């Protein structure tokens, strides 16, 4: 076998069965290896940021890594934005990057770059396969790295000569990586329990604390101690909807968030980071919590927070979990669409088991609030703040859960960063419905103008925040990539379009005129 075949076979032996690929010349032997070893499913994407975002979405839903296949340093650079988001989500990804043949690198050909330096900005490890040796060991180690104590992106550089040269194959499959269990510290449990008994305390949840039994245990702890529950602003996956514990989310708007936490004496962090503002502002403190607020860490974002919450629930003799009554669903108004109306429609019409990918910062809060009463669903957020995540992540989520309805809600400005994902949705007939919220502007930046009050605000600044000249036609763009498109402007037409989408296998795009 050559190095590419050994790499592909090792990926399969380590439990990886999906490769999100945008190949180039250096990766031709890897494509040949996919023919020889069909157990690794290749999915073609048209731009590397779709590949990396889809790998993020797959990891969030499947709980295990997929592989990417990127072309040289520029291909990795194209995918860095969504690798940044994936790193913040702690998503395990094995990131295969083809490179020039070893001797050719010395010639400084046009596509030569410092791939290792690019990789280090987002990766938990960067490994290079050498010609003739190391393909199996380095690949297996990368899979283990991706699922290590701090899950993340393990990048493997595969030079062309390492791919085409004969390579050693181990006598048998290398051991699969297994994540070590949590080591519970009784002193940490007691400190958290004492803190939660403080009047006004908040159990501040993030990452795996917002899923399954971990969320139920958090509710039990809150019931016993009297503490409030709150989630950090953005999380990889939140289980929510009717019958699930509703959790207040810390607002994105820093002034609102700061006011909410102003009088909180203690935050107990369970899988969450200490809350800080997204950006720095003149004469403002970067931390969102008050100077007098005490921080007590139960578990870090990368920890097995479910195990820590289970131990804390046991320590405080928390009562059995009782599913809450579902709140009343909001009335659906007649007429034009706004965020509240969209949320009301989704609260009524989202099927149970929907995976909702949220990339609608300026319209997100009313939609999030209204859908607390929807059928049980999962809510995915942009953990790294780099826009263009929504459409690619929906691809990966649909590949991880092919029978689940996936609903991506994306602002028009964000959608243009990675719209090529629609083509992959069509090619793979993925069960994704994309809602484009068309406000014809960078609305979030219009809000930042007021936050920063820059000098010389005028027509030029305003013009640079509008995307209405020319108007983007998402229906035509979707249809050009093989995805049926609809345009709606009121609640009745939105409900009709959603009914069609949810009852038809395959992708659909719905442009909402706001």
Protein Blocks (a to p, Z undefined) as FASTA:
>chain_A
ZZklmmmmmmmmnopabdcddddfklmmmmmmmmmmmmbccdddfbfklmmmmmmmmmmm
nopacddddehjklmmmmmmmmmmmmmnopacddddddddfklmmnopaklccfklmmmm
mpcbdcdddehihklmmmmmmmmmmmmmbgcdddddddfklmmpccdddfbdcddddddd
ddddfklmmmmmmmmmpghiacddehjllgcjllmmmmmmmmmnopacdddfbdfbdced
ehiacdddddfblmlmmmmmmmpmbdcdehiacdddfbdcehiafbfbdfklccddfbdf
klcfklmmmmmmmmnopacdddddddddddddehjddfklmmmmmmmmmcghiacddddf
klmmmmmmmmmmmccddddddfkopghklmmmmmmmmmmmmmbccdddddfklmmmmmmm
mmmmmmnopabddddddehpafklmmmmmmnopghiafklmmmmcccbccddfklmmmmn
opacdddfbfklmmmmmmmmmmpgcdddddddZZ
